[in-house]
């Protein structure tokens, strides 16, 4: 059974930082590209950051220079370090595991709220 479990969300003031974590089980982690996506109320889910099996990273323009994605294959985890948070970053953040052209898995999501 495949599980992706996110943690680290919460309420933070503008300009603050959060670190999201996602632990994967039931997959051969190193074979999957991993990513973080987010969905704000009334909007579609969009890509925030992805990291390939070999460690290549890609970011949405809206988070470049503020967010950093990383992975630790030894413990089946992917992280999203979020700095200089803005109210528009408020969303549910989802962890994604993708085996290109084959299958993709999603976590249950973690709420991030940026507000004073």
VOBA-1610 file (N, C-alpha, C; in pm, whole numbers, padded with zeros to 5 digits, always signed):
BEGIN
Unk+00085-00120+00000Unk+00000+00000+00000Unk+00088+00125+00000Unk+00064+00211-00096Unk+00144+00333-00109Unk+00085+00441-00019Unk+00173+00507+00055Unk+00132+00620+00138Unk+00232+00733+00125Unk+00179+00853+00109Unk+00258+00976+00118Unk+00196+01058+00230Unk+00276+01090+00331Unk+00223+01159+00448Unk+00299+01290+00466Unk+00225+01400+00452Unk+00285+01533+00468Unk+00275+01581+00613Unk+00367+01667+00649Unk+00363+01732+00779Unk+00435+01865+00770Unk+00415+01949+00872Unk+00487+02075+00879Unk+00407+02199+00844Unk+00284+02181+00802Unk+00201+02297+00772Unk+00158+02370+00898Unk+00094+02485+00878Unk+00047+02561+00992Unk+00022+02705+00957Unk+00007+02786+01061Unk-00017+02929+01047Unk+00115+03003+01069Unk+00148+03093+00978Unk+00272+03170+00989Unk+00245+03312+00943Unk+00318+03406+01000Unk+00303+03546+00960Unk+00376+03572+00828Unk+00333+03671+00755Unk+00405+03708+00633Unk+00553+03734+00663Unk+00638+03683+00576Unk+00781+03694+00595Unk+00842+03578+00671Unk+00757+03494+00726Unk+00804+03381+00804Unk+00844+03262+00719Unk+00880+03153+00787Unk+00927+03032+00720Unk+00856+02910+00774Unk+00844+02812+00688Unk+00796+02679+00725Unk+00874+02576+00647Unk+00883+02457+00705Unk+00945+02345+00635Unk+00845+02231+00630Unk+00805+02195+00509Unk+00716+02082+00489Unk+00797+01955+00467Unk+00746+01845+00520Unk+00809+01715+00502Unk+00706+01617+00446Unk+00756+01521+00371Unk+00670+01414+00318Unk+00747+01284+00325Unk+00688+01187+00391Unk+00750+01055+00398Unk+00670+00959+00313Unk+00740+00882+00233Unk+00677+00787+00141Unk+00700+00645+00187Unk+00598+00562+00168Unk+00611+00420+00196Unk+00538+00342+00087Unk+00581+00219+00066Unk+00515+00135-00034Unk+00565+00153-00176Unk+00668+00238-00194Unk+00726+00257-00328Unk+00877+00247-00318Unk+00941+00221-00431Unk+01088+00228-00436Unk+01121+00374-00459Unk+01146+00445-00351Unk+01148+00591-00350Unk+01243+00648-00454Unk+01360+00592-00465Unk+01462+00647-00555Unk+01425+00644-00702Unk+01324+00568-00737Unk+01281+00557-00877Unk+01180+00665-00916Unk+01132+00739-00817Unk+01025+00834-00841Unk+01077+00978-00842Unk+01025+01056-00935Unk+01036+01200-00923Unk+00936+01244-00816Unk+00978+01340-00735Unk+00893+01387-00626Unk+00860+01534-00647Unk+00749+01576-00590Unk+00711+01715-00609Unk+00616+01764-00501Unk+00606+01895-00496Unk+00508+01963-00412Unk+00416+02044-00501Unk+00288+02033-00475Unk+00186+02108-00545Unk+00100+02179-00441Unk+00027+02279-00484Unk-00062+02347-00390Unk-00193+02383-00456Unk-00295+02393-00373Unk-00428+02428-00421Unk-00490+02528-00325Unk-00513+02647-00376Unk-00580+02751-00298Unk-00731+02736-00316Unk-00810+02789-00222Unk-00956+02777-00232Unk-01008+02831-00365Unk-01087+02751-00434Unk-01148+02793-00559Unk-01055+02792-00679Unk-00934+02740-00660Unk-00838+02738-00770Unk-00791+02596-00798Unk-00727+02580-00913Unk-00675+02450-00949Unk-00545+02419-00875Unk-00516+02291-00864Unk-00389+02249-00807Unk-00278+02281-00906Unk-00169+02341-00855Unk-00058+02381-00941Unk+00074+02332-00885Unk+00170+02317-00972Unk+00303+02273-00932Unk+00374+02384-00858Unk+00440+02347-00749Unk+00524+02441-00674Unk+00671+02413-00702Unk+00709+02286-00684Unk+00849+02247-00704Unk+00855+02097-00729Unk+00949+02056-00813Unk+00971+01915-00837Unk+01120+01884-00830Unk+01150+01757-00802Unk+01288+01712-00799Unk+01293+01573-00860Unk+01382+01555-00957Unk+01389+01428-01027Unk+01465+01324-00944Unk+01467+01204-00999Unk+01538+01095-00933Unk+01687+01129-00915Unk+01740+01204-01007Unk+01883+01240-01001Unk+01909+01371-00929Unk+01801+01437-00883Unk+01819+01559-00804Unk+01801+01690-00878Unk+01764+01686-01004Unk+01737+01811-01077Unk+01608+01874-01025Unk+01611+02006-01009Unk+01500+02075-00946Unk+01433+02172-01043Unk+01304+02190-01023Unk+01227+02284-01102Unk+01129+02355-01008Unk+01114+02486-01030Unk+01028+02565-00943Unk+00929+02648-01024Unk+00813+02670-00965Unk+00721+02767-01022Unk+00784+02906-01010Unk+00758+02991-01106Unk+00816+03126-01104Unk+00780+03200-00975Unk+00661+03174-00924Unk+00613+03248-00807Unk+00688+03216-00679Unk+00766+03106-00678Unk+00837+03068-00555Unk+00988+03066-00572Unk+01037+03091-00692Unk+01181+03088-00716Unk+01253+03187-00624Unk+01360+03140-00563Unk+01438+03225-00472Unk+01385+03225-00330Unk+01266+03169-00308Unk+01209+03166-00172Unk+01192+03023-00121Unk+01162+02930-00210Unk+01137+02791-00170Unk+01251+02703-00220Unk+01279+02597-00144Unk+01382+02500-00183Unk+01329+02359-00160Unk+01334+02279-00264Unk+01295+02139-00253Unk+01419+02054-00238Unk+01408+01948-00157Unk+01519+01854-00141Unk+01462+01717-00111Unk+01548+01616-00127Unk+01505+01480-00098Unk+01616+01405-00029Unk+01577+01306+00050Unk+01671+01218+00117Unk+01627+01075+00086Unk+01691+01013-00010Unk+01651+00879-00052Unk+01674+00774+00057Unk+01764+00802+00149Unk+01794+00704+00255Unk+01677+00685+00350Unk+01594+00789+00363Unk+01480+00781+00455Unk+01347+00805+00385Unk+01349+00800+00252Unk+01225+00812+00174Unk+01149+00942+00202Unk+01222+01053+00206Unk+01158+01179+00239Unk+01190+01288+00137Unk+01093+01377+00120Unk+01110+01497+00040Unk+01067+01615+00126Unk+01137+01726+00108Unk+01114+01843+00190Unk+01087+01966+00103Unk+01018+02062+00163Unk+01001+02191+00097Unk+01027+02299+00202Unk+01141+02366+00190Unk+01173+02478+00276Unk+01113+02604+00215Unk+01027+02669+00291Unk+00957+02787+00240Unk+00996+02909+00324Unk+01060+03004+00261Unk+01102+03127+00327Unk+01029+03247+00267Unk+01033+03357+00338Unk+00970+03482+00292Unk+00827+03457+00247Unk+00752+03389+00329Unk+00616+03351+00291Unk+00527+03473+00277Unk+00434+03462+00183Unk+00341+03569+00152Unk+00198+03518+00166Unk+00103+03607+00188Unk-00037+03561+00199Unk-00082+03479+00077Unk-00030+03511-00041Unk-00072+03437-00160Unk-00016+03295-00164Unk+00074+03261-00071Unk+00121+03123-00060Unk+00023+03036+00018Unk-00081+03095+00074Unk-00180+03019+00149Unk-00250+02918+00059Unk-00245+02792+00100Unk-00302+02684+00020Unk-00287+02553+00096Unk-00350+02450+00043Unk-00320+02314+00087Unk-00205+02264-00001Unk-00101+02215+00063Unk+00018+02167-00009Unk+00016+02015-00012Unk+00038+01962-00132Unk+00031+01818-00154Unk+00167+01765-00200Unk+00204+01651-00146Unk+00322+01579-00189Unk+00283+01487-00305Unk+00373+01476-00402Unk+00346+01395-00521Unk+00465+01305-00550Unk+00435+01181-00586Unk+00538+01087-00631Unk+00499+01042-00771Unk+00590+01059-00865Unk+00557+01034-01005Unk+00658+00944-01072Unk+00607+00836-01132Unk+00689+00752-01218Unk+00645+00786-01359Unk+00723+00865-01431Unk+00678+00924-01556Unk+00613+00826-01653Unk+00498+00864-01703Unk+00420+00787-01800Unk+00366+00657-01744Unk+00377+00643-01613Unk+00329+00515-01555Unk+00227+00538-01445Unk+00266+00606-01338Unk+00175+00620-01226Unk+00215+00739-01141Unk+00117+00795-01072Unk+00144+00906-00982Unk+00062+00887-00855Unk+00120+00929-00743Unk+00054+00917-00614Unk+00051+01054-00547Unk-00052+01072-00463Unk-00069+01198-00390Unk-00083+01173-00241Unk-00033+01267-00163Unk-00060+01268-00021Unk-00194+01332+00008Unk-00228+01340+00137Unk-00358+01393+00176Unk-00357+01544+00188Unk-00240+01604+00189Unk-00228+01749+00194Unk-00207+01803+00334Unk-00141+01919+00339Unk-00121+01989+00465Unk-00149+02138+00443Unk-00222+02198+00534Unk-00264+02337+00518Unk-00153+02433+00558Unk-00127+02528+00471Unk-00035+02638+00502Unk-00115+02768+00494Unk-00116+02843+00601Unk-00186+02970+00606Unk-00088+03080+00643Unk-00078+03180+00557Unk+00011+03293+00581Unk-00075+03415+00607Unk-00073+03459+00730Unk-00161+03569+00770Unk-00109+03637+00895Unk-00133+03766+00903Unk-00095+03839+01024Unk-00212+03845+01122
//
